[in-house]
Amino acid sequence: MFPKGFLFSTSEAAIKRPGRKDLALIFSQREAGIAGMFTTNRVKAAPVKLDMEKIRSGRAQAIVVNSGNANACTGEKGMQDAREIVSLVAGGLMIEPSLVYICSTGAIGVPLPMDRIRPKISKLMLGLGESTAEDVARAIMTTDTFPKVVTKKIKIGSRTGTIAGICKGAGMIFPNMATMLCFIMTDIAVKQKTLYKTLQAAINNSFNRITVDGDRSTNDTVLVMANGMLGNERITEKTEAYHLFSKALNDTTYELSRMIVKDGEGATKLIEIQIRGARNEGDARKAAFAVANSNLVKTAMYGNDVNWGRIMAALGNSGIVLREERTDISFGKVSIVKKGMDTGRKSKALEVIKRKEFTVLIDLRIGKASAKVLTCDLTEDYVRINASYMT
């Protein structure tokens, strides 16, 4: 069951190529509060610029999305096209353009094929309510191999509310503030400032702790709409339900972030890098990302090569406070490095890294800070996918 009051529609505009749905619409039957976070890449797509202006109002009712074209690096024409799509959707829904948000994903530097998109906007209106959340998730996929949808139920007093998330993402994943495209909906009433605060915390614990390839997109956007149709007392930081809502939102974004890394372009393994004993949280995070982003580490994991020297080298290059002779490394529960020296347990460690999911635990034994980052292996398929992305 999805949150009350949200309807979906999808259509095919053959934006990149025919044969698949590539336009999607999410509509709330009631005006909703909205919060969002966006890419910190200095090069931002036209939809991101437009949404960043609108979100200051804290009001929304619809999100229109296209795949196959990022509408990034397209100049003033790109902004005009984004505004035109918003205007067409608003007119069809009979709502203010300020309540319609727009997102795009796909190739950079290519103008939108507006001659193919315009006629399909009316079809989105006619089909409203006929599509599912999974249909939307499929329509916004680019190099993804499966649709990503998560739902959570929350008991608010005597009523049961729902949080649901839809996202896409498989490449250009190395976030800071947000990543990929993600749309979260809830029928729970939440104060706008509280909605933003809980979203920020959830993203910092999930989407900001993943990496596929160390590249940050021009279009990264996370939007959450709360339409209040559950009829509960509006949640603030002082209400009883605050922690329940915050946890459910955290759980939703974390599950979606795991799906993204698991679906990393060409990936065969989901790997959690855990850092313990760092001097401070900043060092712990730097160390985790240094290992998670190392192409040498990632290719070793793909090749089932228990080459812990690559992990040690990545740590040494991270810029953190490090004492080689104190450092311990384990694959799963198998210790392979103790106080900077090999333990002679490579055969046991090999059994761990042959799994589809496993943990690399690194204890620096310098302080008490820790951090976790999700990553994946690097394969020939990643090169193949990205060598022909525009063709």
C-alpha positions, 0 to 999 in steps of 0.5 A: 500500500502506498501513501494516501493521495499520491497518483502516478503516470508514465508515458513514452516520448522516445527521448533517447530511443523508442521502446520504453517509458521515459516520462513520469509524473507524481501527483499529490491530490492535496498540496504538500509540504516539500523539502529537498537536497541537490547536487553540489557539483558546480555544474548544475542541470537546468531542472536542478536550478529551477527546483532550487529556486522553487523549494524555498516556498516549501510547497509542492503538488507534482513532480515530472521526470524524464530519463534519457536526457539530463538537460544539463549544459544546454544553456538558456534553451535548457532553462526555457524547455524545463519551464515549458514542461512545468507550465504544460504539466501545471496547465494540465493539472490546473495548479500553479506552476510553482507547485510543479517540480522537474527532474531529468536524467541521462546524457549531458549536453544534448537539448531535450527533444521537445517536439516529442515531449510536448505531445506526451504531456497530455497523455501523462494527465490522461493516464494519471492513476493508471501507473504504479510506483514501480512503473515510475521507477522503471521510467526513470532508469538509465543504466539501472538494471532493476527498479528501486522502490521502498515502503515503510509503515509507521503507527502515528497514534491510532493511525498508520501512515506510510513513507515510500521512496522511488529512486534511480542510480547506478553510475556517477555515484559519489555524493555530497548532500544528495545523489541520483534522483530520489522521490519520497512521499508520505501521507503523514503531516510534518512541519516543513522545517522538521521535514528538511531536518529529518531528510538532511539527517537521513541523507547524511546517513545513507546517500552520503555514505555510498560510492560507485565510481567517485563521480558526482552527477550534475542532476542529483536531486532528492525530494520529499513530499508530505501531504498530510492526508493521514490527518495526524497532528503535524509532526515537529521535533517536540511531538511524540512521533518525531523519532518514529518518523525520523527512523522510518525516513532513515530506514527508507533512504538507507535501503534505497542507497543499498540498492543503488550500490548493489546495482552499481554499473557492472558491479558483482559485489556489495562491500561495506567499508567500516572504519574504527578507531580514527582520530575524529569523524572527519578522518574516519570518513576520509579513510572509508571513502579513500578505500571505497573509491580506490580502483585498485581495491575495487578491482582486487575485490572483483578478482577475488584477490586478497591484496590487503596492501592496496587497502593500506596504500589507500589509507596512507594516501587519505591524508588522515592520522595513521600509524601503520604498526597499529592498523588491523584489517579484517574481511568479514570476521577473518583478520588478515592484518594485525598491527600492520602485519600479515596474519597468514589467513588469506585462504580464509579471507578468500572465502569471504570476498567471494561472497556477493556481500561482505564487510571490510573492517579497518581498526586504526587504533588511534582514537574512538571515531568510526564511519561506514561507506557502501561501495562495489567492485569495479569490473570490465562491464563498468568500462563497457557501459560507460565507453558507449553511454552516448551511442 
